Amino acid sequence: MATANPASNSGSSPIEWKTIVEAHERIRPRIHHTPVLTSESLDHLANAHLFFKCENLQKTGSFKIRGATNAIFSLTDEEARRGVVTHSSGNHAAAVACAAAWRGTTAAIVMPKNAPRVKCRAVESYGGKITFCEPVVTARTETAARIQAETGAVMIHPYDDDRIIAGQATAAKELAEDVPELDAVLTPVSGGGLLSGTCLGAKGTWPTVRVYGGEPERADDAYRSWKTGTLQSLESSDTIADGLRASLAPRTFAILQKHLDGILLVSEEEIVSAMKLIWERMKIVIEPSSAVALAPLLRPGGLRELALPDRGSQVTSPRIGVILSGGNVELNW
Amino acid sequence: MATANPASNSGSSPIEWKTIVEAHERIRPRIHHTPVLTSESLDHLANAHLFFKCENLQKTGSFKIRGATNAIFSLTDEEARRGVVTHSSGNHAAAVACAAAWRGTTAAIVMPKNAPRVKCRAVESYGGKITFCEPVVTARTETAARIQAETGAVMIHPYDDDRIIAGQATAAKELAEDVPELDAVLTPVSGGGLLSGTCLGAKGTWPTVRVYGGEPERADDAYRSWKTGTLQSLESSDTIADGLRASLAPRTFAILQKHLDGILLVSEEEIVSAMKLIWERMKIVIEPSSAVALAPLLRPGGLRELALPDRGSQVTSPRIGVILSGGNVELNW
C-alpha cells in the first residue's frame, strides 16, 4: 500500500511516511487508540457508510494531544529541561500542558484573557502555568516570544510545526488502518494541522482515498486560500465553531495544495444541526468544530460535492471517514 | 468459574445460567457489544478503578433492546405472527418496536398521552403502532390487556418476564467477561429487570463480585422492599431519572432477595452532578437514570457504603463496573 505514499513522495513536504510511523510509535503508549463508531440513522441521512473516528474520546478531549505528545517527546533532554511554551485559547493549550506533565517538564501557556473558564481549568488541572494576554493575535505571539526569550522554553506552535503535523496525522492513519477501503475522509480545518496531517496519514495508508476539509462560512480563509492558490488571512470570526478561528500557515498550506481534494463551506445552522444529530443519535458529546466535518454530508446533494470517482456498476454506498476532532464544551446546567 | 453460579444454583429463580448463555447467543448477531470506557479523572474522584459499560451506545440507545430482542426472538413463528404488545413510556417501548421490526412482526405500544415526544418519535421510527392512554398505571395495563384480547398479540412485559431478565443479564455478562476481577458492579434499579439480570449475569461470570443498585430517594420502593423484605409499591415519583419510575415485580424482587448485595439511595442533586461529570469528562451522552449508578460512588465515603471485603495488605483501588443504562434525552436547543 506504499506505492502512492504522499508523505514519502512529497518533494515540498519534509514530512516523510517514516516520520509519521515514528510519531505513532512515540505517542502510542500514552494516547488512546480511539474507537470508530457508526450510526445507521446517520448513514441513512447521508446516504453513505460513515465511520466516525472519535477523537472527542481522546485524552484531554481532542486530537491535539497527538501532536503535542509527539513534539514534546521529540525534544532532547536538554531541551525538555528548559520547559515548553505555547499560545492557544483552546484544546492545544490543554494538550501541551498534559504532554509536558507526562515528560516531567513545565508548560507556560499564553491564553487570551477572555478564554473560556473551562479551558483555563483544564490547563491548570494538568499543571500548566497560564499567562493571560489581550485577546488579539499579536498579543499572544508577542507574550509567548517574551516568555521564550526570558526562560529559554521551547515553542510548541499549534500547527506550524512538522512534529505537530506528524502527530495529528496518526488519527487518520489509525482510522484508515481500522477501516479499509475508505473512499473519503473529512476533517474540520482551521490552522490546517489536522487536515494536512490527515492528507498524509490517510493517503499514506490508503493511497486512493480522497481527503476534504469542512470549514465554517464565517471563517473561510482556508477555502479562499485553496481557491486562489494564495495564502489568505482571516481578520476575525464569530463562528460557533470556536476551535476553527485560526488561519493556515505556509507549512500546512503547502501540504494541502499538494494533497487536498477540496474544502466544503458550511453555515452556522448546518453546524448546529449536525452537532445536535451526533449528540442525539450517537450519544456522544462533540464540540461544534467537530460537527463541521459531518455537516456537508447532511445537506441535499452533499455527497455529490465530494465528486467521488464513478464506481461504475458498483451500487454500494460510499465509505466515508469523519474525524470528530474534540468534545470540549461548557455545559450550561 | 461456574462453581458459585447463582443462576444455575438458584432454587427460587427459574433462570438458569444456560438460559442466559442462550439469550446471549440469540441476541448477539443483532445488538452491539458495547464498549467499556474508563476515565482517569472519574477514577480519581471515586478513588476506584471504574469500568463503564456503555449501554447508552447500544442500539435504540439503551440496554432494553437486549431483553426485548431475546423475548421476541424466543417466540414461536405462530406467536410472532400474532404480533406483540407492551406498555411503556420509555426505552422499552422503542426496544420492542425495533426488535419486532427485526422479527418481521407488528408491535402495539401503549404509551401515556404525556409521554415525551422524542420517545414517541423513536417508537414510530421503528414502525411501532402507538395507542395513547391516560397517564396512570391502571390505564396502561388495561389498555394493553384490551389490545391483547382483541388481537391475540403476545404481551412483552418490561421486566416481569424471565426472557427479558435473561436478556438484560447479558450486559453484565459481557462486562464481566471483558473486565476480569471486578470487585463490584452497580446499576440503576426501577422495575428490577436490569438489576436482577446483572446479579445473575455478573455473578454467573465472576462469582465473587458484589452487585448493588442505585436508586433515587424520590423513587425508593426497591430500597424499602430490600430493607423490609416485603415488596413495597411506589405511589408516584417526580425524580429527574425518568426511566426509574416503575416498581419491582415479585419475579425481580425474588432474584434480588437472593443475590443482591445492597441498594444505595441518591438525591436529585447527586444524580444531576454525576450526569454532568460523565458528559463533561467522558464526552458521552447519558440519561439521568444512568447517572444513578455512578452517583453513590462520588460522595464522601461512598466507596465505604459498598462494604467491600477487606483486601488485607492489598492497597490497589477496587475495580468497579458501572452499567450506563441509556442515553435517550431530549436536547433543548
Interface residues (C-beta under 8 A of the other chain):
Chain A: P35 L37 S41 N56 L57 G61 S125 V272 K276 W279 E280 M282 K283 I284 V285 I286 G327 L331 W333
Chain B: P35 L37 S41 N56 L57 G61 S125 V272 K276 W279 E280 M282 K283 I284 V285 I286 G327 L331 W333
